[in-house]
Amino acid sequence: MVRILVVEDETTVATAVARGLRAEGFDVDVAVNGDDGLWMAQEGAYDAIVLDLMLPKRNGYLVCRELRAAD
């Protein structure tokens, strides 16, 4: 099964995106801030990440930069 991490601080948007992806058969986890998103991405085995740019605690640019640096 394809696992997707959605990192989005707007609850209604995160819920809608997750619901749509689940309806298409994906396994979806949601993080509501950059710190949690980074931790989940590093600890989990995700096939894709849907990453908002304007996040509390750590913005999406920093999350992406740290994930790329960690390979």
C-alpha positions in Angstrom: 0.0 0.0 0.0 1.2 3.5 -0.8 1.8 5.6 2.4 1.4 9.4 2.2 2.1 12.0 4.8 0.1 15.2 4.7 1.6 18.1 6.6 -1.0 20.9 6.8 -1.9 23.1 9.7 -5.4 24.0 8.5 -7.6 21.2 9.9 -10.3 21.4 7.3 -7.8 21.3 4.5 -5.9 18.4 6.0 -9.0 16.5 6.7 -10.3 17.0 3.1 -7.0 16.0 1.5 -6.6 12.9 3.7 -10.2 11.9 3.1 -9.7 12.2 -0.7 -6.5 10.2 -0.7 -8.0 7.5 1.5 -10.9 7.3 -0.9 -8.4 6.5 -3.6 -6.9 3.7 -1.5 -3.9 5.4 0.0 -2.7 5.0 3.6 -2.6 8.6 5.0 -1.1 10.1 8.1 -1.5 13.8 9.0 0.8 16.2 10.8 -0.4 19.7 11.8 3.0 21.5 12.2 6.5 21.4 10.7 8.1 19.9 13.7 5.7 16.9 13.8 5.8 16.6 10.1 9.6 16.4 10.1 9.6 13.9 12.9 7.0 11.7 11.2 8.8 11.9 7.8 12.1 10.8 9.4 10.5 8.0 11.5 8.0 6.6 9.0 8.4 5.0 5.6 6.4 7.3 3.3 6.1 7.1 -0.5 5.1 10.7 -0.8 4.7 13.8 1.3 2.1 16.6 0.7 3.8 19.5 2.4 2.3 22.9 3.1 4.8 25.8 3.0 3.4 28.1 5.7 3.4 25.9 8.8 3.7 26.7 12.5 6.9 25.8 14.4 9.0 25.1 11.2 7.9 26.1 7.7 7.7 23.7 4.8 10.8 25.0 3.2 12.9 24.1 6.3 11.2 20.7 6.6 12.0 20.0 2.9 15.6 21.2 3.3 16.2 19.0 6.4 14.7 15.9 4.7 16.8 16.4 1.6 19.9 17.0 3.7 19.2 13.7 5.5 18.7 12.0 2.2 
